[in-house]
Every structure is written in structure tokens, then in C-alpha cells.
């Protein structure tokens, strides 16, 4: 949280947050602790999604590009999108 807190201190806590490649939900947990609600996550690993859902029930198993496309098409949007520990997994 000390790393994340300065980056998000001026953001709307009620805007939808999305953590791409959320893994076991560590960032989702930190965002919740910092007062961000609602939160969503997505990860390609079913095992990691199961862990993340213990922290935040709104976690999907799938490709990280799909939720951005869906939000853009529906006219909705996100107040914050995070992406930690993902780039090293790309081919």
C-alpha cells in the first residue's frame, strides 16, 4: 500500500477500478483497504482467480483485453486501471 497510495490519493473512491492480471488479489485488497469500491479484476489463471475472489468477488477468469473493450463499447469506463506483474508474462 505505501507504493500504491501516493498514486491514487486524488482519485474518486467510488469510480470503478479494474486490476488487469490481478493474480491472487493483492492489489484489489490494497485498493479496498484504501477505500476504493467497486473493484473488478481479471486473470488468466483459474487458480489465481479462485484466490482473488476471496478478496473481491468481482474477478473474472479470462483475457485482460476483453474488459477494456466491453467498457468502451458500453459507454462505461473505469476510474482506475492497474496492471502489475503482467509484462514479464507476455511472449
C-alpha positions in Angstrom: 0.0 0.0 0.0 2.8 2.5 0.6 3.8 2.2 -3.1 0.2 2.5 -4.4 -1.2 5.1 -2.0 0.6 8.2 -3.4 -0.5 7.4 -7.0 -4.2 7.2 -6.1 -4.7 9.7 -3.3 -6.6 12.2 -5.5 -8.8 9.6 -7.3 -12.5 9.1 -6.9 -13.0 6.2 -4.5 -16.5 5.5 -5.9 -15.3 5.1 -9.6 -15.0 1.6 -10.9 -11.4 0.1 -10.5 -10.0 -2.7 -12.6 -6.9 -4.7 -11.9 -5.7 -6.5 -15.1 -3.7 -9.6 -14.4 -4.9 -9.5 -10.8 -3.3 -12.7 -9.7 -4.3 -13.6 -6.1 -5.9 -10.2 -5.5 -3.2 -8.4 -3.6 -3.8 -5.1 -5.4 -7.6 -5.5 -5.2 -7.2 -5.9 -1.5 -4.9 -2.9 -1.2 -7.4 -0.8 -3.2 -10.3 -1.9 -0.9 -8.2 -1.0 2.1 -7.6 2.4 0.6 -11.4 2.9 0.2 -11.9 2.1 -3.5 -15.3 0.5 -4.3 -16.4 -1.1 -6.6 -13.4 -3.1 -7.8 -13.0 -5.7 -10.5 -10.2 -8.0 -11.5 -9.3 -10.4 -14.3 -6.6 -13.0 -14.6 -6.0 -15.9 -17.0 -5.2 -18.4 -14.2 -8.2 -20.2 -12.7 -6.2 -20.9 -9.5 -5.3 -17.2 -9.0 -8.9 -16.2 -9.8 -10.1 -18.5 -7.0 -7.8 -16.9 -4.6 -8.6 -13.3 -5.7 -12.3 -14.0 -5.3 -11.8 -14.5 -1.6 -10.7 -10.8 -1.5 -13.0 -9.4 -4.2 -15.9 -11.5 -5.7 -15.9 -9.5 -8.9 -13.0 -11.3 -10.6 -13.2 -12.9 -14.0 -11.0 -15.6 -15.5 -10.0 -14.6 -19.0 -8.0 -12.4 -21.3 -7.0 -9.0 -19.9 -8.0 -7.1 -23.1 -11.7 -8.1 -23.1 -13.0 -5.9 -20.1 -11.5 -2.7 -21.6 -13.2 -3.4 -24.9 -16.5 -4.1 -23.2 -16.4 -0.9 -21.1 -15.5 1.2 -24.1 -18.3 -0.3 -26.2 -21.0 0.0 -23.5 -20.1 3.7 -22.8 -19.0 2.8 -19.3 -15.5 3.3 -18.1 -13.0 2.9 -15.2 -11.7 5.5 -12.8 -8.6 3.5 -12.3 -6.9 0.6 -14.2 -3.9 -1.2 -12.7 -1.5 -3.7 -14.2 1.2 -5.1 -12.0 3.4 -8.2 -12.7 2.0 -8.8 -16.2 4.5 -7.6 -18.8 7.1 -10.3 -17.8 4.5 -13.0 -18.7 4.0 -11.8 -22.3 5.7 -13.5 -25.2 
